[in-house]
């Protein structure tokens, strides 16, 4: 074989080696990219789950707050009703007596 054929073969071998190295690197990059995609999808699913949990908690908190407000309203309504019942039970004579005691106390000042 002639020197030019030898150098062509050597060049071809070098090109083949570089091509093989590039294919190996490309395959490694594809594996890395696939892994990154999987991790990104897992992170997105985790974030979606966290958002859904937060939404459930917010809904539960709102329902609890509403129940507390309703209970407070009931308590106030019951207390007012009881107060009015007691006022209605006081006789006219008792009211006049209390009023006269207040007037006497004011007069003594």
N, C-alpha and C positions, 0 to 999 in steps of 0.2 A: 504494500500500500504506500501511497505517496504521502509526503508531509502535509499537503493541503487536505487530503481526505482524512488524515489523522486529526488535524486541527478542526475540521468540520465535525467529526465524530465527538471530539472533546467538547466543542461548543454545544452540540446537540445534547450531550450528557449533562452539561451544566444547565442548559435550559430545562431539561427534563427534571433535574434535581430541584431547581427553583420552582418549577410548576408544581411539583409534588409538595414542596414546603408550603407554597401558597394555598394549595388545596387543603392541606392539614390545618393551616391557620384559619381558613375559611370555615372548615367543619367545626373547629373549636369556637369560633365566633358565633356560629349558628346555635351551638349548644348553650353558650352564654346568653345569647339573645332569647332563646326559648325559656331559660331559667328566669331571666328578668321578666319576661311576659307573665310567667306563672306566678312569680312573686307579686307582680303588679295586680294581677287578677285577685290573688288572695287578699292583698291589702285593700282593694276596692270592696271585696265582699265583706271584709272585717269592718270597714268604714260604714258600709250600708247597714250592717248588723247593729253597730253602735248608734247610728242615727235612728234606726227603728226602735231600739231599746230606750233611747232618750225620748222619743215621741210617746212611747207607752208610759214612761214615767211622768211626762208632762200631763198627759191625759188623766192619769191616776191622781196626780197632785191637784188638778183642776176639780176633779170629782170630789176629792176630800175637802177642798176649800169650800166648794158649794154646799156640801153636807154640814160643815161647821157653821157656815153663814145661816143656813136654814134652821139649824138647832138654836143658834143665838136668837134668831127672829122669833122662833116658837117660845123660847124662854122669856123674851121681852113681852110678847103678846100675852103669855100666861100671867106674868107678873102684873101687867097693866089690868088685865081682866080681874085678877084677885084684888088689886087696889080699888078699882071701881066698885066691886062687890062690897068691899069694906066701907067705902064712902056711902054707898046706898043704904047700908045697914045702920048708919049713924042716924039717930032720931033728930027731929027738928029741935026738940028741947035741949038735947046734948049740944047741938051746934050753937044755939042761943046762949047756953051757959058758957061755952068756951069763948064765944065772942065777948060776952060781958066780962069775963076774966081778963081777956086781952085789953079791953077798954080800961078796966081798973088799973091794970099794970101800966098802961100808957099815962093815965091820969096821975099816977104817983110819981112820975118822973119829974 
